[in-house]
Amino acid sequence: MPIDVFMTQLSPTMTEGKIARWLKKEGDTLESGEVLVEIETDKATMEVEVIEEGTLHKIIAAEGALIAVGEAIAVIAEDDEDVAADYMPESAGEAPVLETTATADIPPSPKPVAEAIATASVPVPVEAIQAVDMAAVARAANDKRIKASPLARRLAKQKGINIAALKGTGPRGRIVKADIEKAAKRGIHLGASQSFMPTAIRPLPTGPMPYHVDEYDAIENSMMRKAISRRLVESKQQVPHFYLSLDVEMDRLMDLRAQLNESADGAFKLSVNDFIVKAVSKALVDVPDANASWTDTHTFQHKHAHISIAVAIEGGLITPVVRFSEQKGIVDISNEIKALAGKARKGVLKPEEYTGGTFSISNLGMYGIKQFQAIVNPPEGAILAVGATEERAVAENGQVLVKKMMTLTLSCDHRVVDGAVGAAFLNALKKHIECPASVLI
C-alpha cells in the first residue's frame, strides 16, 4: 500500500515546518539513507532522509509551503506498486473543521472544547493547541478507555504525541513503546492543520497595518522568529521573573587573559566570555541550588553545568549548549564555543547541540551595553546578562580609583531560584571573576 510521508517534528519546540528544497522529484527511485527533502524548522534547516524505499509517487507540499507537524508532504509507492494518480493521504488537503468531524465520527458531547481539552486522557497545554490533532483530543475526551502502557503514556507526553490518534500494535490493540517511537520518527498524528481548530481558539488574523504601503518593507516572519516570539511571550507571561545585579572588578581577569593569550603564541585566543562561562560553571558547583529547572511536579537540581550560550544569527538567535562545562578547561570551552557558534551561524546545529541546557548566558558587552535584563529560557531557572567591561571611578578606602568594572544581572525564575540563592550564586561568581586564577584550577 502507499506510504505517506509526514512533516516530522525535527526539534522539541517545532509545530510546523517550511519545505526548503526537494532533493528528489516525482518518479525518482528512493533508497534508504538518501536525503529526500530539506525542511526549515524553528531552529535550523535540516535534512530528512528516506526511511522507506520505493518510488516518489507524489509531492504534496511544494517548496516554500508551511506545513503543520503531522500533515502529509509526499507519497511513496512501494516497488512494483500501482498507486492511483488521484491518491491523497487523509491528512492532505483541506481538513474538516472540528465541529463537522465531531458530528460525523464522535458522539455529541455537552462539554465545551476547552473543557474537553482539559479532561482529555493526555493533558494538552493551551500554548500547544496548534500542535495537536484537535479531533483526536475530542475523541479522547469522550473515551477515557484508551489502552496504553504506562511507559507509552509517559513517552507520549514527553514527545507531545496524542495517543488518542494512534493505533496500538500490542495485545488487544494496546499502545506500546514501539508505537510511540514509530509515531515520533515518522511524524504521524503529531499535529493538525489550523482547520481542525474551532473558531473560538484559532489565532486572530492580523488586520491591515495603519501605514502607507510605501512606508515599510514587509518581511515574512521566519520559523525561527515565530518560535522566539512564542517562547519569549510564554516566558514573560508564565515565569515569575526577578532580577539581581552586581558589579565586579575585571582588572585581574583582563591582565590574566592578556598574559595567557600572549603566551599561547596563536595556539588559542581566550575571550572575556570564555572566562565568564567557566566562572559560571564553578559558581554553579559552589551553589547547586541555582543550577535547577522547574516542572509542574518536580524541581530538577542538576548535577552538571550545561551552559546555554546565546548566539546572534541571521534572523534571530539560538542557544548552543556547552555540556559538562564544570569538567572542562577554559581553552577547551573556548574552542567548543567557537565551533558551536560557527555551526549556529551556518544553521547546521543538531538538536542535541542546542537542547538540554541548565543555565543560560547572554553577553551584550561587545556591543557596549552596560547593563540589561535577559528573559529566562524555560525550563532553566536562571539566565545571566553580561554587560561591557569599562573604566569607572570607584570609591575604595576613602579614595577614588579608576578600575575596570562589569555589571552582571541575574534573571531568576522565582519558582526555582529564591532571592537568597540568586545572591549566593552572584557572590560566588564574583569571587571567581575577581580571583580569576581559580577558573584555571
Phi and psi in degrees as a GROMACS rama.xvg file:
@    title "Ramachandran Plot"
@    xaxis  label "Phi"
@    yaxis  label "Psi"
@TYPE xy
-60.9288  149.084  PRO-2
-107.29  116.684  ILE-3
-83.5542  132.962  ASP-4
-103.102  124.303  VAL-5
-108.548  157.017  PHE-6
-65.823  117.445  MET-7
-95.5381  147.659  THR-8
-75.6729  105.246  GLN-9
-96.9999  -5.99183  LEU-10
-145.055  157.232  SER-11
-60.3783  -25.6428  PRO-12
-105.804  5.57509  THR-13
-76.4387  129.677  MET-14
-118.139  -15.6437  THR-15
-156.25  159.323  GLU-16
-139.509  156.104  GLY-17
-108.069  133.006  LYS-18
-72.3246  108.902  ILE-19
-83.3449  -45.633  ALA-20
-164.009  133.089  ARG-21
-87.7127  128.599  TRP-22
-91.3483  -12.8661  LEU-23
-124.379  154.66  LYS-24
-117.191  163.627  LYS-25
-56.7808  133.344  GLU-26
97.2708  -12.6868  GLY-27
-71.7563  145.597  ASP-28
-81.5378  135.174  THR-29
-110.197  133.767  LEU-30
-120.741  143.453  GLU-31
-55.5414  133.37  SER-32
98.3795  -17.3473  GLY-33
-72.4949  152.075  GLU-34
-81.422  122.43  VAL-35
-90.4249  -45.3831  LEU-36
-155.089  150.19  VAL-37
-103.421  130.798  GLU-38
-123.006  130.024  ILE-39
-86.4743  120.12  GLU-40
-104.874  -172.071  THR-41
-74.2957  -6.47487  ASP-42
-116.514  -40.4472  LYS-43
-166.167  172.686  ALA-44
-92.3812  123.368  THR-45
-123.9  149.731  MET-46
-89.1909  138.414  GLU-47
-113.001  122.82  VAL-48
-89.8401  158.829  GLU-49
-70.5908  126.914  VAL-50
-114.17  -11.7672  ILE-51
-128.548  118.251  GLU-52
-76.5833  154.551  GLU-53
154.573  -145.368  GLY-54
-122.021  136.48  THR-55
-71.8675  99.4027  LEU-56
-73.7586  -46.4364  HIS-57
-151.104  137.153  LYS-58
-98.452  116.649  ILE-59
-89.0731  -41.5932  ILE-60
-101.416  117.345  ALA-61
-75.2997  163.171  ALA-62
-60.0851  134.306  GLU-63
94.5292  -11.0725  GLY-64
-74.0766  141.739  ALA-65
-99.8696  116.659  LEU-66
-122.092  133.518  ILE-67
-69.4118  147.641  ALA-68
-57.609  131.026  VAL-69
98.1634  -13.1564  GLY-70
-82.1214  147.979  GLU-71
-72.5322  140.084  ALA-72
-119.975  -18.9241  ILE-73
-162.597  168.655  ALA-74
-129.888  132.518  VAL-75
-110.089  133.36  ILE-76
-98.1549  132.85  ALA-77
-68.9678  164.074  GLU-78
-55.0392  133.51  ASP-79
62.0192  21.8225  ASP-80
-99.1072  134.987  GLU-81
-100.097  105.325  ASP-82
-99.503  133.712  VAL-83
-57.9225  140.787  ALA-84
-61.8392  -30.1001  ALA-85
-96.6076  12.1435  ASP-86
-63.9111  132.633  TYR-87
-137.18  134.702  MET-88
-62.0819  156.064  PRO-89
-60.1332  -32.2894  GLU-90
-81.8042  -10.4677  SER-91
-85.0675  160.866  ALA-92
79.2268  -168.289  GLY-93
-82.3714  112.789  GLU-94
-82.2567  150.919  ALA-95
-68.7528  153.359  PRO-96
-70.2244  163.882  VAL-97
-59.4251  -39.4342  LEU-98
-62.3382  -41.9783  GLU-99
-65.6671  -45.2843  THR-100
-61.3696  -41.6466  THR-101
-63.1059  -38.1177  ALA-102
-65.4502  -37.1425  THR-103
-81.506  -39.2032  ALA-104
-117.975  -14.925  ASP-105
-123.664  133.973  ILE-106
-58.4264  139.634  PRO-107
-56.1373  143.694  PRO-108
-128.234  133.046  SER-109
-74.0035  -11.3245  PRO-110
-72.2105  137.522  LYS-111
-66.8937  161.047  PRO-112
-58.8099  -42.8686  VAL-113
-58.9117  -40.1079  ALA-114
-70.9671  -36.3346  GLU-115
-61.3248  -41.6457  ALA-116
-63.6298  -43.2393  ILE-117
-65.3375  -29.0488  ALA-118
-103.085  7.17018  THR-119
-64.0127  154.938  ALA-120
-65.1867  -25.177  SER-121
-111.776  109.912  VAL-122
-56.7741  136.207  PRO-123
-121.991  115.475  VAL-124
-64.45  145.224  PRO-125
-57.7468  -38.1163  VAL-126
-69.3202  -10.498  GLU-127
-105.206  12.0601  ALA-128
-57.0329  -40.3033  ILE-129
-66.2692  -20.9189  GLN-130
-93.5096  9.64795  ALA-131
-123.431  142.025  VAL-132
-70.3006  104.159  ASP-133
-65.8935  -34.0386  MET-134
-64.0655  -39.6488  ALA-135
-67.4983  -37.0973  ALA-136
-63.2666  -40.4431  VAL-137
-64.1087  -39.4286  ALA-138
-61.6814  -39.6129  ARG-139
-64.5332  -35.3248  ALA-140
-65.7276  -28.6001  ALA-141
-95.9602  -5.04908  ASN-142
-144.216  98.4185  ASP-143
-88.5361  9.34436  LYS-144
-98.3694  26.5811  ARG-145
-61.8466  127.056  ILE-146
-87.7553  116.407  LYS-147
-154.615  142.694  ALA-148
-71.2191  154.356  SER-149
-55.691  -39.4648  PRO-150
-64.8561  -41.0744  LEU-151
-64.2522  -40.8906  ALA-152
-62.9328  -42.5686  ARG-153
-65.3577  -43.2029  ARG-154
-64.6418  -40.451  LEU-155
-61.162  -41.3616  ALA-156
-65.9128  -40.5263  LYS-157
-65.3092  -37.2608  GLN-158
-94.3266  -0.0369743  LYS-159
71.375  30.0842  GLY-160
-100.007  132.73  ILE-161
-87.371  105.85  ASN-162
-65.7151  -19.2071  ILE-163
-64.367  -19.8088  ALA-164
-95.9068  2.25876  ALA-165
-104.489  154.048  LEU-166
-107.783  120.45  LYS-167
-74.9544  148.811  GLY-168
-111.069  3.4861  THR-169
-81.8751  -175.22  GLY-170
-55.8774  130.076  PRO-171
56.5457  35.2751  ARG-172
76.9353  14.1533  GLY-173
-67.2359  134.181  ARG-174
-78.8055  126.171  ILE-175
-120.859  176.888  VAL-176
-53.6205  -43.7417  LYS-177
-60.3566  -34.2889  ALA-178
-65.6459  -40.4762  ASP-179
-67.0079  -44.4184  ILE-180
-64.3506  -38.5066  GLU-181
-65.7703  -42.1698  LYS-182
-63.5047  -41.1588  ALA-183
-66.1979  -36.8747  ALA-184
-69.7575  -40.998  LYS-185
-98.2941  -7.43737  ARG-186
75.7377  22.002  GLY-187
-75.2912  126.926  ILE-188
57.8372  31.0459  HIS-189
-86.0007  -21.9638  LEU-190
-151.274  -174.342  GLY-191
-154.236  160.383  ALA-192
-71.1241  165.831  SER-193
-64.1057  -18.1566  GLN-194
-67.0294  -15.054  SER-195
-78.6429  -12.3945  PHE-196
-90.053  131.244  MET-197
-59.7326  151.925  PRO-198
-55.4173  -33.5691  THR-199
-63.1697  -26.0104  ALA-200
-119.786  11.0546  ILE-201
-75.5607  149.921  ARG-202
-61.7919  140.467  PRO-203
-69.4762  135.589  LEU-204
-68.2163  151.868  PRO-205
-79.9168  126.64  THR-206
-79.8422  176.632  GLY-207
-62.4057  140.631  PRO-208
-80.2563  143.874  MET-209
-82.3754  42.7734  PRO-210
-129.977  151.647  TYR-211
-69.8446  143.712  HIS-212
-60.2875  -25.154  VAL-213
-91.6333  10.2321  ASP-214
-102.883  1.90441  GLU-215
-154.707  160.385  TYR-216
-106.747  124.901  ASP-217
-86.1159  107.959  ALA-218
-102.366  118.36  ILE-219
-62.4853  133.729  GLU-220
-69.0546  125.625  ASN-221
-74.3376  168.939  SER-222
-58.6963  -40.6874  MET-223
-65.3866  -43.5982  MET-224
-61.9671  -39.6684  ARG-225
-64.7577  -41.3637  LYS-226
-65.2952  -42.101  ALA-227
-60.4074  -45.9077  ILE-228
-59.1344  -47.3714  SER-229
-63.405  -46.0464  ARG-230
-68.8392  -38.8163  ARG-231
-69.6117  -39.307  LEU-232
-63.4405  -44.6136  VAL-233
-60.1727  -42.0894  GLU-234
-63.6287  -47.6142  SER-235
-68.7184  -29.5192  LYS-236
-81.6169  -34.094  GLN-237
-107.509  -19.6967  GLN-238
-101.681  122.43  VAL-239
-76.4156  94.1844  PRO-240
-76.4862  145.05  HIS-241
-143.722  161.785  PHE-242
-130.798  139.575  TYR-243
-128.967  133.033  LEU-244
-121.886  148.322  SER-245
-150.822  138.779  LEU-246
-94.9736  137.685  ASP-247
-126.218  145.933  VAL-248
-80.7506  134.965  GLU-249
-113.294  0.459989  MET-250
-57.7417  -49.878  ASP-251
-64.2789  -42.1822  ARG-252
-63.7409  -42.3461  LEU-253
-65.5823  -37.8876  MET-254
-66.0627  -45.115  ASP-255
-63.4989  -40.858  LEU-256
-60.5226  -45.6268  ARG-257
-61.5402  -42.3809  ALA-258
-64.3123  -44.7467  GLN-259
-65.1408  -42.7396  LEU-260
-65.4541  -37.5786  ASN-261
-67.2741  -42.16  GLU-262
-71.9141  -21.5858  SER-263
-70.2827  -22.5939  ALA-264
52.4994  42.7  ASP-265
88.7973  -6.4474  GLY-266
-66.3482  -31.713  ALA-267
-156.273  165.467  PHE-268
-141.039  110.252  LYS-269
-84.664  140.476  LEU-270
-103.472  165.782  SER-271
-60.1356  -37.7782  VAL-272
-62.5322  -34.49  ASN-273
-60.5499  -42.608  ASP-274
-65.0757  -39.2918  PHE-275
-63.4486  -44.204  ILE-276
-60.622  -45.5703  VAL-277
-67.2411  -40.1606  LYS-278
-64.5371  -38.965  ALA-279
-62.5391  -41.4967  VAL-280
-60.6908  -43.2324  SER-281
-65.7105  -40.4058  LYS-282
-66.5122  -34.6017  ALA-283
-67.9553  -30.9187  LEU-284
-68.838  -39.9581  VAL-285
-67.3142  -37.7994  ASP-286
-125.431  77.333  VAL-287
-63.4209  -22.193  PRO-288
-63.3142  -21.0251  ASP-289
-83.3694  -11.3173  ALA-290
-99.929  69.6632  ASN-291
-139.922  157.947  ALA-292
-130.432  152.987  SER-293
-106.245  135.796  TRP-294
-131.318  168.86  THR-295
-65.5976  -24.1695  ASP-296
-109.865  -26.5052  THR-297
-142.728  154.386  HIS-298
-103.458  123.844  THR-299
-92.6976  116.119  PHE-300
-97.2581  113.995  GLN-301
-82.7638  143.761  HIS-302
-87.8017  -13.8151  LYS-303
-132.553  156.609  HIS-304
-97.5167  102.637  ALA-305
-102.383  102.222  HIS-306
-93.5956  120.88  ILE-307
-85.2627  125.699  SER-308
-108.375  118.178  ILE-309
-69.8439  122.513  ALA-310
-122.122  123.036  VAL-311
-77.8018  128.981  ALA-312
-131.314  171.18  ILE-313
-61.1565  123.862  GLU-314
87.8269  1.19308  GLY-315
163.257  -143.725  GLY-316
-151.464  160.545  LEU-317
-145.637  158.375  ILE-318
-122.307  82.5306  THR-319
-62.8406  153.799  PRO-320
-114.567  128.072  VAL-321
-92.2511  107.567  VAL-322
-85.9461  147.77  ARG-323
51.1487  42.5714  PHE-324
-65.7318  -23.7462  SER-325
-69.6884  -16.8742  GLU-326
-98.0228  -5.31294  GLN-327
-105.111  149.573  LYS-328
-75.4047  162.282  GLY-329
-66.8092  -32.6824  ILE-330
-67.6017  -41.447  VAL-331
-63.0679  -41.6283  ASP-332
-61.6633  -44.5209  ILE-333
-59.4908  -46.8215  SER-334
-64.7727  -38.8663  ASN-335
-68.2619  -40.0531  GLU-336
-62.1292  -43.8497  ILE-337
-61.763  -42.467  LYS-338
-66.2295  -44.2587  ALA-339
-65.9837  -40.9611  LEU-340
-63.9321  -39.0081  ALA-341
-63.4689  -43.0623  GLY-342
-66.7311  -36.1552  LYS-343
-63.2801  -42.6745  ALA-344
-70.8853  -23.5208  ARG-345
-87.5051  -8.92665  LYS-346
73.5409  30.7205  GLY-347
-119.06  17.475  VAL-348
-64.408  141.114  LEU-349
-85.6917  153.385  LYS-350
-53.2973  -38.2723  PRO-351
-69.649  -10.0785  GLU-352
-93.4817  -9.9238  GLU-353
-129.38  13.58  TYR-354
-124.119  161.785  THR-355
87.2597  15.205  GLY-356
-71.1261  154.04  GLY-357
-113.919  -13.4172  THR-358
-159.99  140.444  PHE-359
-113.878  152.516  SER-360
-129.482  130.268  ILE-361
-123.275  119.586  SER-362
-117.125  114.014  ASN-363
-112.492  14.4911  LEU-364
-61.0218  -34.4382  GLY-365
-66.6546  -13.8293  MET-366
-97.1528  5.79385  TYR-367
82.1693  10.8814  GLY-368
-76.3835  124.609  ILE-369
-75.6344  -43.1281  LYS-370
-158.341  142.156  GLN-371
-156.52  168.018  PHE-372
-117.002  117.042  GLN-373
-86.1245  161.917  ALA-374
-97.2795  130.967  ILE-375
-58.0835  139.669  VAL-376
-102.029  90.6519  ASN-377
-58.7562  147.389  PRO-378
-87.9698  7.80623  PRO-379
-58.8221  151.82  GLU-380
-91.0925  -11.4848  GLY-381
-161.953  159.115  ALA-382
-141.776  139.426  ILE-383
-102.687  125.965  LEU-384
-98.6327  123.288  ALA-385
-109.484  122.94  VAL-386
-93.5318  -174.08  GLY-387
-78.6714  151.612  ALA-388
-85.872  125.571  THR-389
-146.415  155.824  GLU-390
-78.9631  131.171  GLU-391
-135.813  154.8  ARG-392
-80.9105  122.442  ALA-393
-124.283  130.248  VAL-394
-82.6315  127.182  ALA-395
-145.727  120.286  GLU-396
53.2968  41.6493  ASN-397
80.4992  2.57322  GLY-398
-118.322  152.944  GLN-399
-99.1156  117.613  VAL-400
-117.563  153.647  LEU-401
-99.7251  120.828  VAL-402
-133.46  156.101  LYS-403
-79.6197  123.673  LYS-404
-128.634  154.709  MET-405
-138.549  142.032  MET-406
-103.59  126.454  THR-407
-110.979  135.762  LEU-408
-125.639  123.515  THR-409
-100.473  120.119  LEU-410
-95.5785  126.761  SER-411
-120.762  145  CYS-412
-86.4267  111.002  ASP-413
-66.1414  -14.8596  HIS-414
-71.4231  -23.132  ARG-415
-112.723  -47.3829  VAL-416
-113.436  113.558  VAL-417
-80.8409  169.04  ASP-418
-58.5856  -43.5758  GLY-419
-65.4015  -37.5274  ALA-420
-66.6269  -44.3712  VAL-421
-61.0801  -41.7527  GLY-422
-65.6516  -41.4078  ALA-423
-62.6791  -40.5599  ALA-424
-63.2017  -47.0009  PHE-425
-61.906  -37.7249  LEU-426
-69.4357  -36.6342  ASN-427
-65.5132  -39.4101  ALA-428
-64.7211  -42.3002  LEU-429
-58.587  -41.5469  LYS-430
-60.823  -44.7176  LYS-431
-71.2481  -32.5352  HIS-432
-73.9949  -41.8265  ILE-433
-80.689  -14.043  GLU-434
-124.412  71.2356  CYS-435
-66.7236  -15.2692  PRO-436
-61.4205  -23.0659  ALA-437
-65.6094  -26.1935  SER-438
-76.7371  -13.1552  VAL-439
-91.2869  -9.62329  LEU-440
